[in-house]
């Protein structure tokens, strides 16, 4: 599964500074080493949406929850020209009528002209 270089660098920095929990989790609770409390995740997600989205976009359903990123990733890859069979090879089941995964995402029109996922993620020369 593709990972933008910037995200890879951030994850490596986090791992160097904090390591993982005993069970291999990337992020652990402050008072425990188990699963992060759902409320902690929800609060962080809401704060991130407010910080990065314009008011107009934040008022929409786009990325309302972290789970929504699954669909955004698949849509970006498919709209960026990655073959559905490749996306399926990354662990996404193919469905009858892939239109379910081709949801409207901002900038979708420009993704069609790209060659794969790198341009869709802002890496036209990568």
MMTF fields as JSON, N, C-alpha, C and O atoms, coordinates in Angstrom:
{
  "mmtfVersion": "1.0.0",
  "mmtfProducer": "UNKNOWN",
  "numBonds": 503,
  "numAtoms": 504,
  "numGroups": 126,
  "numChains": 1,
  "numModels": 1,
  "chainsPerModel": [1],
  "groupsPerChain": [126],
  "chainIdList": ["A"],
  "bondAtomList": [4, 2, 8, 6, 12, 10, 16, 14, 20, 18, 24, 22, 28, 26, 32, 30, 36, 34, 40, 38, 44, 42, 48, 46, 52, 50, 56, 54, 60, 58, 64, 62, 68, 66, 72, 70, 76, 74, 80, 78, 84, 82, 88, 86, 92, 90, 96, 94, 100, 98, 104, 102, 108, 106, 112, 110, 116, 114, 120, 118, 124, 122, 128, 126, 132, 130, 136, 134, 140, 138, 144, 142, 148, 146, 152, 150, 156, 154, 160, 158, 164, 162, 168, 166, 172, 170, 176, 174, 180, 178, 184, 182, 188, 186, 192, 190, 196, 194, 200, 198, 204, 202, 208, 206, 212, 210, 216, 214, 220, 218, 224, 222, 228, 226, 232, 230, 236, 234, 240, 238, 244, 242, 248, 246, 252, 250, 256, 254, 260, 258, 264, 262, 268, 266, 272, 270, 276, 274, 280, 278, 284, 282, 288, 286, 292, 290, 296, 294, 300, 298, 304, 302, 308, 306, 312, 310, 316, 314, 320, 318, 324, 322, 328, 326, 332, 330, 336, 334, 340, 338, 344, 342, 348, 346, 352, 350, 356, 354, 360, 358, 364, 362, 368, 366, 372, 370, 376, 374, 380, 378, 384, 382, 388, 386, 392, 390, 396, 394, 400, 398, 404, 402, 408, 406, 412, 410, 416, 414, 420, 418, 424, 422, 428, 426, 432, 430, 436, 434, 440, 438, 444, 442, 448, 446, 452, 450, 456, 454, 460, 458, 464, 462, 468, 466, 472, 470, 476, 474, 480, 478, 484, 482, 488, 486, 492, 490, 496, 494, 500, 498],
  "bondOrderList": [1, 1, 1, 1, 1, 1, 1, 1, 1, 1, 1, 1, 1, 1, 1, 1, 1, 1, 1, 1, 1, 1, 1, 1, 1, 1, 1, 1, 1, 1, 1, 1, 1, 1, 1, 1, 1, 1, 1, 1, 1, 1, 1, 1, 1, 1, 1, 1, 1, 1, 1, 1, 1, 1, 1, 1, 1, 1, 1, 1, 1, 1, 1, 1, 1, 1, 1, 1, 1, 1, 1, 1, 1, 1, 1, 1, 1, 1, 1, 1, 1, 1, 1, 1, 1, 1, 1, 1, 1, 1, 1, 1, 1, 1, 1, 1, 1, 1, 1, 1, 1, 1, 1, 1, 1, 1, 1, 1, 1, 1, 1, 1, 1, 1, 1, 1, 1, 1, 1, 1, 1, 1, 1, 1, 1],
  "groupList": [{"groupName": "UNK", "atomNameList": ["N", "CA", "C", "O"], "elementList": ["N", "C", "C", "O"], "formalChargeList": [0, 0, 0, 0], "bondAtomList": [1, 0, 2, 1, 3, 2], "bondOrderList": [1, 1, 2], "singleLetterCode": "X", "chemCompType": "L-PEPTIDE LINKING"}],
  "groupTypeList": [0, 0, 0, 0, 0, 0, 0, 0, 0, 0, 0, 0, 0, 0, 0, 0, 0, 0, 0, 0, 0, 0, 0, 0, 0, 0, 0, 0, 0, 0, 0, 0, 0, 0, 0, 0, 0, 0, 0, 0, 0, 0, 0, 0, 0, 0, 0, 0, 0, 0, 0, 0, 0, 0, 0, 0, 0, 0, 0, 0, 0, 0, 0, 0, 0, 0, 0, 0, 0, 0, 0, 0, 0, 0, 0, 0, 0, 0, 0, 0, 0, 0, 0, 0, 0, 0, 0, 0, 0, 0, 0, 0, 0, 0, 0, 0, 0, 0, 0, 0, 0, 0, 0, 0, 0, 0, 0, 0, 0, 0, 0, 0, 0, 0, 0, 0, 0, 0, 0, 0, 0, 0, 0, 0, 0, 0],
  "groupIdList": [1, 2, 3, 4, 5, 6, 7, 8, 9, 10, 11, 12, 13, 14, 15, 16, 17, 18, 19, 20, 21, 22, 23, 24, 25, 26, 27, 28, 29, 30, 31, 32, 33, 34, 35, 36, 37, 38, 39, 40, 41, 42, 43, 44, 45, 46, 47, 48, 49, 50, 51, 52, 53, 54, 55, 56, 57, 58, 59, 60, 61, 62, 63, 64, 65, 66, 67, 68, 69, 70, 71, 72, 73, 74, 75, 76, 77, 78, 79, 80, 81, 82, 83, 84, 85, 86, 87, 88, 89, 90, 91, 92, 93, 94, 95, 96, 97, 98, 99, 100, 101, 102, 103, 104, 105, 106, 107, 108, 109, 110, 111, 112, 113, 114, 115, 116, 117, 118, 119, 120, 121, 122, 123, 124, 125, 126],
  "secStructList": [7, 7, 7, 7, 2, 2, 2, 2, 2, 2, 2, 2, 2, 2, 2, 2, 2, 2, 7, 7, 7, 6, 6, 7, 7, 1, 1, 7, 7, 1, 1, 7, 1, 1, 7, 7, 7, 2, 2, 2, 2, 2, 2, 2, 2, 2, 2, 2, 2, 2, 2, 2, 1, 7, 2, 2, 2, 2, 6, 1, 1, 6, 6, 7, 1, 6, 6, 2, 2, 2, 2, 2, 2, 2, 2, 2, 2, 2, 2, 6, 6, 7, 7, 2, 2, 2, 2, 2, 2, 6, 6, 7, 7, 7, 7, 1, 1, 4, 4, 4, 4, 7, 7, 7, 7, 6, 6, 2, 2, 2, 2, 6, 6, 1, 1, 1, 2, 2, 2, 2, 6, 6, 7, 6, 6, 7],
  "xCoordList": [0.844, 0.0, 0.897, 1.856, 0.598, 1.461, 1.388, 0.358, 2.506, 2.585, 3.431, 4.585, 2.881, 3.665, 4.943, 4.943, 6.027, 7.303, 7.207, 7.863, 6.392, 6.262, 5.657, 6.094, 4.661, 4.04, 5.013, 5.084, 5.758, 6.76, 7.789, 8.174, 8.226, 9.2, 8.596, 9.257, 7.338, 6.685, 6.557, 6.811, 6.162, 6.012, 7.358, 7.441, 8.409, 9.736, 10.221, 10.833, 9.954, 10.331, 9.585, 10.167, 8.282, 7.49, 8.032, 8.187, 8.317, 8.84, 10.188, 10.458, 11.04, 12.353, 12.206, 12.965, 11.243, 11.071, 10.257, 10.504, 9.272, 8.344, 8.301, 7.799, 8.818, 8.724, 7.276, 6.436, 6.993, 5.631, 5.225, 6.052, 3.934, 3.439, 3.858, 4.377, 3.647, 4.039, 3.441, 4.027, 2.267, 1.626, 1.872, 1.251, 2.787, 3.133, 2.324, 2.513, 1.436, 0.627, 1.527, 2.494, 1.179, 1.939, 1.653, 2.562, 0.398, 0.006, -0.645, -1.503, -0.239, -0.797, -1.294, -0.956, -2.098, -2.637, -1.564, -0.518, -1.839, -0.902, -0.782, 0.304, -1.896, -1.911, -1.864, -1.781, -1.917, -1.835, -1.113, -0.868, -0.785, -0.104, -1.033, -0.589, -2.314, -3.295, -3.879, -3.293, -5.02, -5.712, -6.066, -6.476, -5.9, -6.268, -7.765, -8.551, -8.165, -9.603, -10.251, -9.673, -11.446, -12.146, -12.318, -12.175, -12.619, -12.807, -11.533, -11.611, -10.376, -9.103, -8.964, -8.564, -9.291, -9.201, -10.193, -9.84, -11.42, -12.454, -12.042, -12.166, -11.56, -11.153, -9.991, -10.002, -9.003, -7.857, -8.303, -7.836, -9.199, -9.695, -10.466, -10.27, -11.337, -12.112, -11.193, -11.41, -10.181, -9.222, -8.455, -8.229, -8.059, -7.321, -8.189, -7.713, -9.459, -10.366, -10.502, -10.48, -10.642, -10.791, -9.525, -9.598, -8.369, -7.099, -6.793, -6.19, -7.199, -6.787, -7.868, -7.547, -9.129, -10.205, -10.682, -10.645, -11.13, -11.807, -13.138, -13.573, -13.778, -15.068, -16.102, -16.913, -16.057, -17.018, -16.836, -17.811, -15.589, -15.324, -15.607, -16.161, -15.237, -15.477, -16.963, -17.346, -17.8, -19.249, -19.84, -20.996, -19.065, -19.554, -19.283, -18.738, -19.668, -19.433, -18.043, -17.694, -17.246, -15.924, -15.062, -14.842, -14.584, -13.688, -14.267, -13.554, -15.554, -16.212, -15.607, -15.581, -15.122, -14.481, -13.223, -13.106, -12.28, -11.077, -11.395, -10.659, -12.476, -12.849, -13.13, -12.931, -13.588, -13.889, -12.652, -12.776, -11.475, -10.254, -10.076, -9.435, -10.629, -10.564, -11.14, -10.53, -12.315, -12.981, -12.25, -12.146, -11.75, -11.013, -9.752, -9.411, -9.064, -7.844, -8.165, -7.505, -9.178, -9.543, -9.973, -9.571, -10.788, -11.241, -10.066, -10.011, -9.124, -7.956, -7.14, -6.729, -6.899, -6.122, -6.821, -6.205, -8.107, -8.846, -8.969, -8.769, -9.297, -9.399, -8.046, -7.977, -6.969, -5.625, -5.093, -3.971, -5.888, -5.49, -4.915, -4.506, -4.872, -4.373, -5.426, -6.598, -5.019, -5.986, -6.67, -6.051, -7.957, -8.733, -8.101, -8.171, -7.483, -6.855, -5.654, -5.384, -4.936, -3.808, -4.328, -3.788, -5.384, -5.984, -6.465, -6.301, -7.057, -7.511, -6.321, -6.431, -5.196, -3.995, -3.446, -2.722, -3.783, -3.367, -4.314, -4.148, -5.3, -6.183, -7.583, -8.35, -7.946, -9.298, -10.108, -9.746, -11.184, -11.982, -12.659, -13.203, -12.619, -13.335, -14.815, -15.199, -15.623, -17.07, -17.675, -17.104, -18.834, -19.575, -19.915, -20.488, -19.566, -19.838, -18.965, -19.419, -17.734, -16.794, -17.218, -16.494, -18.368, -18.842, -18.961, -18.856, -19.18, -19.27, -18.004, -18.064, -16.858, -15.587, -15.18, -14.218, -15.89, -15.558, -16.396, -17.134, -16.271, -17.052, -16.446, -15.286, -17.262, -16.79, -15.765, -16.038, -14.614, -13.604, -13.171, -13.159, -12.81, -12.371, -11.215, -10.264, -11.294, -10.234, -10.306, -9.364, -11.386, -11.518, -11.274, -10.663, -11.749, -11.612, -10.147, -9.806, -9.285, -7.878, -7.153, -6.093, -7.71, -7.045, -7.076, -6.135, -8.143, -8.295, -7.139, -6.784, -6.548, -5.487, -4.131, -3.147, -4.064, -2.796, -2.405, -3.214, -1.174, -0.671, -0.45, 0.68, -1.497, -1.37, -1.546, -2.011, -1.168, -1.448, -0.486, -0.869, 0.742, 1.704, 1.219, 1.258, 0.762, 0.24, -0.974, -1.158, -1.794, -2.996, -2.651, -3.444, -1.487, -1.057, -0.083, 0.543, 0.048, 0.905, 2.346, 3.219, 2.63, 3.987, 4.062, 4.262, 3.902, 3.847, 5.139, 5.102, 6.272, 7.553, 8.149, 9.283, 7.4, 7.948, 7.943, 8.366],
  "yCoordList": [-1.159, 0.0, 1.231, 1.293, 2.217, 3.391, 4.265, 4.362, 4.886, 5.808, 6.996, 6.812, 8.214, 9.382, 9.505, 9.19, 9.962, 10.082, 10.917, 10.604, 11.98, 12.824, 12.045, 12.191, 11.223, 10.424, 9.37, 9.119, 8.756, 7.769, 8.409, 7.811, 9.622, 10.326, 10.626, 10.436, 11.097, 11.38, 10.122, 10.155, 9.017, 7.767, 7.279, 6.802, 7.393, 6.976, 7.841, 7.328, 9.141, 10.035, 9.647, 9.589, 9.381, 8.975, 7.671, 7.56, 6.698, 5.411, 5.575, 4.919, 6.45, 6.682, 7.3, 6.969, 8.188, 8.877, 8.119, 8.232, 7.334, 6.699, 5.177, 4.524, 4.614, 3.164, 2.736, 3.524, 1.499, 0.98, 0.448, 0.272, 0.198, -0.419, -1.881, -2.4, -2.553, -3.954, -4.88, -5.908, -4.503, -5.351, -4.841, -5.323, -3.857, -3.356, -2.156, -1.683, -1.658, -0.493, 0.726, 0.93, 1.519, 2.726, 3.828, 4.551, 3.955, 4.964, 4.263, 3.398, 4.636, 4.035, 5.134, 6.306, 4.741, 5.701, 6.273, 5.661, 7.458, 8.141, 7.426, 7.337, 6.926, 6.265, 4.749, 4.059, 4.242, 2.794, 2.514, 3.427, 1.29, 0.936, 0.157, -0.51, 0.25, -0.445, 0.474, 1.491, 0.094, 0.838, 2.249, 2.457, 3.217, 4.589, 4.674, 4.034, 5.454, 5.634, 6.289, 7.184, 5.835, 6.367, 7.879, 8.575, 8.394, 9.827, 10.604, 11.692, 10.057, 10.702, 10.803, 11.844, 9.732, 9.716, 10.701, 11.452, 10.703, 11.603, 13.061, 13.865, 13.403, 14.791, 15.21, 16.308, 14.348, 14.664, 14.814, 15.707, 13.948, 14.007, 15.304, 15.962, 15.668, 16.903, 18.126, 19.048, 18.122, 19.234, 19.304, 20.391, 18.15, 18.117, 18.623, 19.385, 18.206, 18.671, 20.185, 20.851, 20.724, 22.167, 22.9, 23.976, 22.312, 22.95, 22.954, 23.904, 21.904, 21.795, 22.125, 22.502, 21.996, 22.267, 23.711, 24.32, 24.239, 25.528, 25.312, 24.173, 26.384, 26.257, 25.566, 24.77, 25.885, 25.294, 23.785, 23.034, 23.343, 21.901, 21.211, 20.112, 21.839, 21.241, 21.041, 20.161, 21.856, 21.734, 20.559, 20.194, 19.968, 18.841, 17.518, 17.494, 16.442, 15.103, 14.561, 13.469, 15.303, 14.829, 14.517, 15.373, 13.292, 12.855, 13.17, 13.645, 12.908, 13.176, 12.318, 12.731, 11.122, 10.261, 9.655, 9.625, 9.171, 8.548, 7.396, 7.162, 6.681, 5.547, 5.995, 5.225, 7.228, 7.747, 7.805, 7.828, 7.827, 7.886, 6.649, 6.719, 5.521, 4.31, 4.59, 4.261, 5.198, 5.466, 6.547, 6.464, 7.551, 8.616, 8.066, 8.458, 7.167, 6.58, 5.776, 5.927, 4.925, 4.107, 4.997, 4.766, 6.017, 6.929, 7.637, 7.758, 8.104, 8.805, 7.893, 8.301, 6.663, 5.73, 5.41, 5.461, 5.079, 4.72, 5.912, 5.771, 7.084, 8.281, 8.718, 9.384, 8.352, 8.682, 7.717, 7.878, 6.712, 5.802, 4.477, 3.674, 4.225, 2.934, 1.878, 2.034, 0.81, -0.223, -0.841, -1.045, -1.135, -1.724, -3.021, -3.332, -3.785, -5.042, -4.777, -5.563, -3.68, -3.312, -2.906, -3.326, -2.082, -1.666, -2.895, -2.974, -3.848, -5.085, -5.852, -6.463, -5.826, -6.5, -5.895, -6.557, -4.634, -3.965, -4.28, -3.749, -5.128, -5.553, -4.992, -5.175, -4.319, -3.761, -4.701, -4.928, -5.25, -6.18, -5.468, -4.375, -6.104, -5.564, -5.856, -6.948, -4.892, -5.068, -4.984, -4.402, -5.574, -5.387, -3.917, -3.346, -3.298, -1.873, -1.056, -0.635, -0.824, -0.094, 1.344, 2.098, 1.739, 3.114, 3.459, 4.627, 2.459, 2.706, 3.372, 4.243, 2.958, 3.508, 4.763, 5.425, 5.106, 6.293, 7.475, 8.077, 7.793, 8.888, 10.22, 10.307, 11.242, 12.59, 13.013, 12.981, 13.399, 13.981, 15.295, 15.413, 16.298, 17.573, 17.361, 16.646, 17.98, 17.86, 16.601, 16.298, 15.863, 14.589, 14.736, 13.864, 15.837, 16.025, 16.03, 15.515, 16.615, 16.705, 15.382, 15.164, 14.498, 13.222, 12.335, 11.581, 12.421, 11.571, 11.727, 10.777, 12.919, 13.143, 12.67, 12.709, 12.225, 11.807, 10.39, 9.636, 10.043, 8.698, 7.998, 7.929, 7.484, 6.741, 7.607, 8.744, 7.053, 7.695, 8.815, 9.717, 8.809, 9.844, 11.253, 12.138, 11.494, 12.836, 13.184, 14.337, 12.196, 12.459, 12.886, 13.573, 12.497, 12.88, 14.037, 14.343, 14.696, 15.872, 15.57, 16.381, 14.438, 14.048, 13.801, 12.664, 14.868, 14.671, 14.144, 13.464, 14.436, 13.992, 12.809, 12.415, 12.24, 11.143, 9.86, 8.821],
  "zCoordList": [0.0, 0.0, 0.0, 0.769, -0.857, -0.949, 0.3, 0.967, 0.581, 1.717, 1.268, 0.881, 1.313, 0.904, 1.733, 2.923, 1.111, 1.829, 3.103, 4.096, 3.084, 4.273, 5.436, 6.578, 5.152, 6.206, 6.714, 7.917, 5.814, 6.216, 7.16, 8.165, 6.826, 7.679, 9.047, 10.068, 9.081, 10.362, 11.224, 12.428, 10.593, 11.34, 11.869, 13.001, 11.06, 11.518, 12.68, 13.617, 12.629, 13.728, 15.0, 16.083, 14.852, 16.01, 16.608, 17.825, 15.758, 16.241, 16.924, 17.93, 16.383, 17.001, 18.382, 19.293, 18.545, 19.816, 20.842, 22.043, 20.371, 21.309, 21.234, 22.15, 20.162, 19.998, 19.825, 19.392, 20.161, 20.077, 21.443, 22.337, 21.578, 22.798, 22.845, 21.857, 23.964, 24.116, 23.058, 22.718, 22.54, 21.536, 20.12, 19.173, 19.964, 18.64, 18.183, 17.063, 19.012, 18.622, 18.44, 19.174, 17.448, 17.147, 18.161, 18.569, 18.566, 19.547, 20.73, 20.552, 21.932, 23.143, 24.069, 23.903, 25.04, 25.996, 26.886, 27.104, 27.398, 28.285, 29.629, 30.201, 30.118, 31.42, 31.331, 32.347, 30.122, 29.943, 28.635, 27.846, 28.413, 27.164, 26.246, 25.311, 26.521, 25.689, 24.638, 24.266, 24.185, 23.135, 23.6, 24.742, 22.692, 23.022, 23.281, 22.583, 24.271, 24.489, 23.27, 22.654, 22.933, 21.758, 21.85, 20.844, 23.031, 23.19, 22.839, 22.269, 23.172, 22.825, 21.312, 20.789, 20.614, 19.155, 18.547, 17.638, 19.035, 18.512, 18.704, 17.78, 19.88, 20.144, 19.239, 18.684, 19.093, 18.234, 16.785, 16.078, 16.348, 14.969, 14.725, 13.703, 15.656, 15.507, 15.464, 14.679, 16.302, 16.323, 14.997, 14.466, 14.469, 13.2, 12.048, 11.206, 12.004, 10.945, 10.991, 9.956, 12.199, 12.359, 11.917, 11.324, 12.21, 11.878, 10.382, 9.883, 9.656, 8.256, 7.238, 6.11, 7.601, 6.651, 6.76, 7.829, 5.627, 5.673, 6.394, 6.563, 6.815, 7.501, 6.614, 7.087, 5.312, 4.382, 4.286, 4.317, 4.17, 4.06, 5.386, 5.403, 6.493, 7.808, 8.074, 8.844, 7.439, 7.633, 6.843, 7.057, 5.94, 5.143, 5.861, 6.965, 5.223, 5.782, 5.458, 5.905, 4.691, 4.287, 5.507, 6.365, 5.569, 6.647, 8.017, 8.902, 8.195, 9.468, 10.584, 11.743, 10.227, 11.218, 10.595, 9.37, 11.408, 10.848, 9.902, 8.943, 10.159, 9.309, 7.878, 6.939, 7.707, 6.371, 5.48, 4.255, 6.072, 5.267, 4.401, 3.353, 4.819, 3.993, 2.611, 1.594, 2.586, 1.319, 0.53, -0.693, 1.222, 0.55, -0.105, -1.221, 0.576, 0.008, -1.244, -2.272, -1.156, -2.313, -3.467, -4.608, -3.188, -4.236, -4.889, -6.113, -4.076, -4.609, -5.502, -6.589, -5.064, -5.88, -7.191, -8.255, -7.118, -8.327, -9.265, -10.471, -8.727, -9.566, -10.101, -11.134, -9.415, -9.862, -10.902, -11.383, -11.255, -12.318, -11.87, -12.708, -10.568, -10.098, -10.459, -10.116, -11.146, -11.525, -10.309, -9.265, -10.467, -9.366, -8.881, -7.692, -9.786, -9.368, -8.457, -7.549, -8.689, -7.817, -6.442, -5.418, -6.425, -5.153, -4.383, -3.166, -5.098, -4.451, -3.882, -2.819, -4.57, -4.087, -2.817, -2.074, -2.558, -1.324, -0.181, 0.917, -0.414, 0.661, 0.602, 1.548, -0.465, -0.614, -1.483, -2.637, -0.967, -1.77, -2.933, -2.776, -4.106, -5.256, -5.082, -4.664, -5.399, -5.295, -6.677, -7.599, -6.793, -8.027, -8.125, -7.198, -9.242, -9.394, -8.469, -7.405, -8.849, -8.006, -7.771, -7.12, -8.283, -8.093, -6.615, -6.241, -5.777, -4.331, -3.812, -2.944, -4.345, -3.881, -4.633, -4.244, -5.702, -6.476, -6.011, -6.79, -4.745, -4.175, -4.586, -4.987, -4.475, -4.785, -3.735, -2.535, -4.192, -3.315, -3.941, -5.167, -3.122, -3.694, -4.66, -4.346, -5.834, -6.826, -7.653, -8.385, -7.562, -8.272, -9.768, -10.386, -10.353, -11.795, -12.225, -13.29, -11.394, -11.765, -11.568, -12.155, -10.749, -10.51, -11.746, -11.993, -12.517, -13.697, -14.673, -15.37, -14.729, -15.692, -15.181, -15.92, -13.93, -13.342, -13.732, -14.272, -13.456, -13.712, -12.386, -11.903, -11.801, -10.558, -9.331, -9.41, -8.207, -6.925, -6.582, -5.837, -7.082, -6.704, -7.069, -6.215, -8.306, -8.599, -7.759, -7.367, -7.486, -6.697, -5.288, -4.644, -4.791, -3.445, -3.457, -2.442, -4.633, -4.712, -5.028, -4.716, -5.633, -5.992, -7.5, -7.928, -8.32, -9.774, -10.372, -11.397, -9.767, -10.333, -9.597, -9.868, -8.674, -7.867, -8.66, -8.154]
}
